[in-house]
Every structure is written in C-alpha cells, then in structure tokens.
Amino acid sequence: MNLSDMADALGGLLAGGIGVKLIDGVLGRRRGRTDVLNQLEEISGRLAARAEVRMREVEQQLADYKAEDADRQMRQRLAAARHTAWDLQVRESLRALGVEVAEPPPLEVIP
C-alpha cells in the first residue's frame, strides 16, 4: 500500500474528499520537504568536495611559495656575504693606496 492508497482509505473514514485532500496535502508536503532536504544535502556535499579540492590547491601553492622564498633568502644571504667580503677587500685596497675609506655600510640580510 502506497501513500495515495492510504490517503484514499483514510479519506473514506473522514469527511469524504476534504479528508483525502487534507491527508494528501500533509503527505505531499512531507515528501516535498524530504526532496528539498535531499537536494540540499547533495548540494552541500558537492560544495564541501569543491572546497576541499580548493583547500588542497591553496595549501600546495603556499608550500611552493615557502620553498621558493626559502631558496630566495638563501641566495640573498650568500650574495650578501660575498658582497660584504668584496666591500672589505676594496676598502683595504684603497687604504693600501693611502685613501682613507669608512667602513662599508651593513647590508640588509633577511633572517
């Protein structure tokens, strides 16, 4: 026995067509609510899956950026060390020629 058959059977017990319409309306609304809830659940599942994929992409981009930034910082530290050594060598060469030169200014090094 399906819902319509049950509504028809109960409708005979109630006040004719009005009872059938009342029961059918209540059962129809429940079915409609269930359909809406199922659709909302499906939509929220798809949105969650998309958000998870996007989150993995962003995490990968962040990891890539951090790796590139660490590499850039290392290159900058090495270049700063070479530059400081060169500055001191030029200063000493000029002093050997009798030219007084102040200490070279410090280079900004990213920690």
SULMOVEN-V403960 format. One record per pair of residues at least 6 apart in sequence whose C-alpha atoms are under 7 Angstrom apart, sorted by the first residue. I is the first residue (numbers start at 1). J is the second residue. If there is no record, write none. Layout:
{{I/J} {I/J}}
This chain:
{{7/20} {7/23} {7/24} {8/20} {11/17} {11/19} {11/20} {73/110} {77/109} {80/107} {80/109} {87/104} {91/101} {95/101}}
